[in-house]
Amino acid sequence: MISRLVQSADFERVLSAPSRSRSAHFALHHLAQGPLPVRKPAGKAVVPSLATDLSTGLVPANPLPVDDSPSGHWLGCVVPKRHAKRAVTRNLLKRQIRAVFARHAAQLPAGQWLVRLRSPFAATQFVSARSEALAQAARGELEQLLARAGATALPPVRA
């Protein structure tokens, strides 16, 4: 399962790592650690445990919630407005990033991954904000980007 990066601190940590792979429009960053624990908002009251009110006894304590497994893949997408002016285009690129990453996740090591759009697609070549040609161009470039990252992530083969 691929989780999403949601905290700005996680985005900052992954972006501070050097890019693992680059293409004409995208950069791929990786950090082998999992994300920081989610902090609770400061103004919210904490609900006391209901374990003493249950007639079935104590609730078993789990060390980690199911979604916070120590190993796995976390993905973040950075598609800035300065490179993709229209929301339709930004959403298209994010969908392509998530779909291609899901296909390549098995070949990539666990940790936090971030795909960043680093330069705009030419508006003269892709006139429509949401065109199939743009989707195919982005998908092809992302396939190559993640295939390169997966090839460099494999351990050396011993004979």
N, C-alpha and C positions, 0 to 999 in steps of 0.2 A: 504494500500500500504506500502511496505517495502522499505525504502531508504537505501542507503549504506553510511557508514562512509568513508570520503575521506581525511579529514585533519589529519595530524599527531598529532596535538594538541588534537583532539577528541579521537584518539587512546590512547594517554598518559593519558587523564582524565579517560577513562573507565578502563584502565589497573591499575590505581592507586586505584580503588575501589576493595574491597576484592572479591574473587571469590564467586559466588553465588551457584555454583554446580560444582562438579568435577567427572570425570570418569577416567578410566585407561589411556586414551590418550588425553582427552580434558578437558579444564577448561572454565567455562562460567562466564563472568563478566557482570554487569548491572549498569547503571547509570540512574536515573529517569529523568534527564534533557535532553533537546534536544541538538543537536550539536551547536557549536559556529557558528556565522555568517561567511559566506565565504568572505574572504578578497580578494580584487582586487589586481592584480599584481602592483607593485610600478611604473614600467616604462611605463605603458599604459596610453594614453591620454583618458580623459573622454569625451564622445560625449555629446554635449549640447542637451537639450530637444528639440524635434521637435514640441512640442505643439503649439508654436507660428506660425509655418509654415503650420499647417493643416487648411484646410478650414472648417472642421467639428467642430472646437472649441477645448476646452481643453480636454486633455486625463484624464479620471478619475484616481485618485490616489488610488492604492490598498496598504494597509499597509504591506502585505506580499505576496511574489510570491506564486503560487499554491504549488510548491514543498517544500516550507519552512513552512509547517503548524506547529503550536506550539505543537501538540500532534501527536504521531505516533510511529513507530518503525524504528530504524536505526540499521543496522547490519554491523559489521566489522568482518573480518576473518583474523587470523594470523596463517599462516602455514609456519614456518621457514625452510630454506634449510637444516639446521642441522638435522631436524627430517624427512624431505621428500626430498631426494636428487634430484629426477627427477621432472621436470616441469609437466610432465603428472600426477604424483602422487599428486602434490600440487593442480593442477587444479581439479582433481577428488575429492579431499577432500573439496575444496571450493564449488564445485557444490553440494555435499552432504549436506554441512552445510546450504547453502541457501535454498535447497529444504525442508529439515527437519524443518528449522526455519519458512518457509512459512506455513507449516502445523500446527505449534504450536503457531503462532503469536496471534491468537484470545484469547488464554488462558494466555498470558504473558502481564504484565503491559507495558504501553508505556515507551519509553525512548531509550537510546543507549544500544545496546547489542553487546558483543564481544565474539566470540568463538575462543579459542586459542588451537592449538595443542601443548601439553606439553611433549609428549614423542612419539618416533617413533613406527610405527607398525613393527613387527618382519619381517625382510627380509627373514628369513628362512621359515616363514609360508606363506607369500605373495610374491612369487618369481617374478611375473610379476609386473611391475610398474603401470599398469592399468588393474587390474583384476576384474572380477565381485565379486569374494570372498572378495577382499579388500573393494569394494563399499558396499557390504552387511554388512560387519563387522563395517565399519564406520557409516553407516546409522543406524544400530541397537543401537550402542553406543550413537549416537547423539539423537535418539528417547528417550532413557532412560534419558539422561541428561536433555533434554528440558521438558520432562514430569515431572521430579522431580522439575524443576524450576517453571513450571506452577502450580503444586500442592501446592508449598509453597507460590506462589504469590496470591492465591485466598483468599478473605477476609473470616473471620470466619462466619459460618452459624448460624443465630439466629433462635431459635425455637419459 
